[in-house]
Amino acid sequence: MKTLADLEEIRKRTLERINLRKEDKDDEVRIVVGMATCGIAAGARPVMMSFMTESSKRHLTNVTVSQTGCIGMCRYEPMADVFVPGQGKVTYVNLDEAKARRIVSDHIVNGQPVVELMIGADRDKTVGKGEE
């Protein structure tokens, strides 16, 4: 059993981490995985774990992986939205563990969105950038 001093120390460290996260919001990358019943049935749990594991392996302290409910496009599950500061939201579809690792490597680490894994509108915006 923990003593009151041990519990107070845990509380203090947790509050420090929360405050650090609040201060670092300007450069925070967010990955939001669809984890409704349809997403889970399609394999969203291993996809989410892959995002978390790969971010951790690469020591990416500015990346937050979270979950959301139904996005309403069940046939594209597993899905994830990636929010990079200064860029628009990118929605990736039909994911698996390998694709999640590639998104972390290519998009989050190297700044190159993975166009072939995006949903149509996001893909059109990215591909059409330099073609005019």
C-alpha positions as a Markdown table, in Angstrom:
| # | Residue | x | y | z |
|---|---|---|---|---|
| 1 | Met | 0.0 | 0.0 | 0.0 |
| 2 | Lys | 1.2 | 3.5 | -0.8 |
| 3 | Thr | 1.7 | 6.1 | 1.9 |
| 4 | Leu | 0.2 | 9.5 | 1.8 |
| 5 | Ala | 3.5 | 11.0 | 0.8 |
| 6 | Asp | 3.9 | 8.5 | -2.1 |
| 7 | Leu | 0.4 | 9.4 | -3.3 |
| 8 | Glu | 1.1 | 13.1 | -3.0 |
| 9 | Glu | 4.3 | 12.6 | -5.1 |
| 10 | Ile | 2.4 | 10.7 | -7.8 |
| 11 | Arg | -0.2 | 13.5 | -7.8 |
| 12 | Lys | 2.4 | 16.2 | -8.1 |
| 13 | Arg | 4.2 | 14.4 | -11.1 |
| 14 | Thr | 0.9 | 13.9 | -12.9 |
| 15 | Leu | -0.1 | 17.6 | -12.5 |
| 16 | Glu | 3.3 | 18.6 | -13.9 |
| 17 | Arg | 2.9 | 16.4 | -16.9 |
| 18 | Ile | -0.6 | 17.8 | -17.5 |
| 19 | Asn | 0.7 | 21.4 | -17.3 |
| 20 | Leu | 3.6 | 20.6 | -19.6 |
| 21 | Arg | 1.1 | 19.3 | -22.2 |
| 22 | Lys | -1.0 | 22.4 | -21.9 |
| 23 | Glu | 2.0 | 24.6 | -22.5 |
| 24 | Asp | 3.2 | 22.6 | -25.6 |
| 25 | Lys | -0.2 | 22.8 | -27.5 |
| 26 | Asp | 1.3 | 24.9 | -30.2 |
| 27 | Asp | 3.4 | 22.1 | -31.7 |
| 28 | Glu | 1.1 | 19.2 | -30.7 |
| 29 | Val | 0.3 | 16.6 | -33.4 |
| 30 | Arg | -3.0 | 14.8 | -32.8 |
| 31 | Ile | -3.9 | 11.4 | -34.2 |
| 32 | Val | -7.6 | 10.6 | -33.6 |
| 33 | Val | -8.7 | 7.0 | -34.3 |
| 34 | Gly | -12.3 | 6.0 | -34.9 |
| 35 | Met | -13.1 | 3.5 | -32.2 |
| 36 | Ala | -16.9 | 3.0 | -32.5 |
| 37 | Thr | -18.2 | -0.5 | -32.9 |
| 38 | Cys | -17.7 | -0.4 | -36.6 |
| 39 | Gly | -14.1 | 0.7 | -36.3 |
| 40 | Ile | -13.3 | -1.9 | -33.6 |
| 41 | Ala | -14.9 | -4.6 | -35.7 |
| 42 | Ala | -12.7 | -3.5 | -38.7 |
| 43 | Gly | -9.5 | -3.6 | -36.7 |
| 44 | Ala | -9.1 | -0.2 | -35.1 |
| 45 | Arg | -7.6 | -1.4 | -31.8 |
| 46 | Pro | -4.4 | -2.8 | -33.4 |
| 47 | Val | -4.2 | 0.4 | -35.6 |
| 48 | Met | -4.5 | 2.6 | -32.5 |
| 49 | Met | -1.8 | 0.5 | -30.7 |
| 50 | Ser | 0.4 | 0.8 | -33.7 |
| 51 | Phe | 0.2 | 4.6 | -33.7 |
| 52 | Met | 1.0 | 4.6 | -30.0 |
| 53 | Thr | 3.9 | 2.2 | -30.2 |
| 54 | Glu | 5.5 | 3.8 | -33.2 |
| 55 | Ser | 5.2 | 7.3 | -31.7 |
| 56 | Ser | 6.7 | 6.0 | -28.5 |
| 57 | Lys | 9.6 | 4.1 | -30.3 |
| 58 | Arg | 10.5 | 7.3 | -32.1 |
| 59 | His | 10.3 | 9.3 | -28.8 |
| 60 | Leu | 7.7 | 11.7 | -30.3 |
| 61 | Thr | 6.7 | 13.7 | -27.2 |
| 62 | Asn | 4.5 | 16.1 | -29.2 |
| 63 | Val | 2.2 | 13.4 | -30.5 |
| 64 | Thr | -1.1 | 12.6 | -28.8 |
| 65 | Val | -3.1 | 9.5 | -29.9 |
| 66 | Ser | -6.7 | 9.5 | -28.9 |
| 67 | Gln | -10.0 | 8.0 | -29.9 |
| 68 | Thr | -13.4 | 9.1 | -31.1 |
| 69 | Gly | -16.7 | 7.5 | -31.7 |
| 70 | Cys | -18.5 | 6.9 | -35.0 |
| 71 | Ile | -17.5 | 9.3 | -37.8 |
| 72 | Gly | -20.3 | 8.0 | -40.0 |
| 73 | Met | -18.3 | 6.4 | -42.8 |
| 74 | Cys | -18.2 | 2.8 | -41.6 |
| 75 | Arg | -17.1 | 1.3 | -44.9 |
| 76 | Tyr | -13.8 | 3.1 | -44.7 |
| 77 | Glu | -12.9 | 1.8 | -41.2 |
| 78 | Pro | -10.4 | 1.7 | -39.6 |
| 79 | Met | -10.0 | 5.5 | -40.0 |
| 80 | Ala | -7.8 | 8.1 | -38.3 |
| 81 | Asp | -7.6 | 11.9 | -38.5 |
| 82 | Val | -4.2 | 13.5 | -38.3 |
| 83 | Phe | -3.9 | 17.1 | -37.1 |
| 84 | Val | -0.5 | 18.8 | -37.7 |
| 85 | Pro | -0.2 | 22.4 | -36.5 |
| 86 | Gly | -0.3 | 24.8 | -39.5 |
| 87 | Gln | -1.8 | 22.2 | -41.8 |
| 88 | Gly | -5.4 | 21.0 | -42.5 |
| 89 | Lys | -6.8 | 17.8 | -41.1 |
| 90 | Val | -6.0 | 14.7 | -43.0 |
| 91 | Thr | -8.3 | 11.7 | -42.9 |
| 92 | Tyr | -6.7 | 8.3 | -43.5 |
| 93 | Val | -8.9 | 5.3 | -44.3 |
| 94 | Asn | -8.8 | 1.5 | -44.5 |
| 95 | Leu | -5.9 | 1.3 | -42.1 |
| 96 | Asp | -3.9 | -1.5 | -40.7 |
| 97 | Glu | -0.9 | -1.7 | -38.4 |
| 98 | Ala | 1.7 | -1.3 | -41.2 |
| 99 | Lys | -0.2 | 1.7 | -42.7 |
| 100 | Ala | -0.3 | 3.4 | -39.2 |
| 101 | Arg | 3.5 | 3.0 | -38.8 |
| 102 | Arg | 3.9 | 4.5 | -42.3 |
| 103 | Ile | 1.8 | 7.5 | -41.5 |
| 104 | Val | 3.9 | 8.2 | -38.4 |
| 105 | Ser | 7.1 | 7.8 | -40.4 |
| 106 | Asp | 6.1 | 9.7 | -43.6 |
| 107 | His | 3.5 | 12.2 | -42.4 |
| 108 | Ile | 4.4 | 13.0 | -38.8 |
| 109 | Val | 8.1 | 12.6 | -38.8 |
| 110 | Asn | 9.0 | 13.6 | -42.4 |
| 111 | Gly | 6.1 | 16.0 | -43.2 |
| 112 | Gln | 4.9 | 14.0 | -46.3 |
| 113 | Pro | 1.2 | 13.0 | -46.1 |
| 114 | Val | 0.6 | 9.5 | -47.5 |
| 115 | Val | -1.7 | 10.5 | -50.4 |
| 116 | Glu | -2.8 | 6.9 | -51.4 |
| 117 | Leu | -4.2 | 6.3 | -47.9 |
| 118 | Met | -6.3 | 9.5 | -47.7 |
| 119 | Ile | -10.0 | 9.8 | -48.3 |
| 120 | Gly | -10.9 | 11.5 | -51.6 |
| 121 | Ala | -11.3 | 15.2 | -50.6 |
| 122 | Asp | -8.0 | 15.3 | -48.6 |
| 123 | Arg | -6.3 | 13.5 | -51.5 |
| 124 | Asp | -7.6 | 15.9 | -54.1 |
| 125 | Lys | -6.3 | 18.9 | -52.0 |
| 126 | Thr | -2.9 | 17.4 | -51.6 |
| 127 | Val | -2.4 | 16.1 | -55.1 |
| 128 | Gly | -3.8 | 19.3 | -56.7 |
| 129 | Lys | -1.4 | 21.6 | -54.8 |
| 130 | Gly | 1.4 | 21.9 | -57.3 |
| 131 | Glu | -0.6 | 21.1 | -60.5 |
| 132 | Glu | -2.0 | 24.6 | -61.2 |
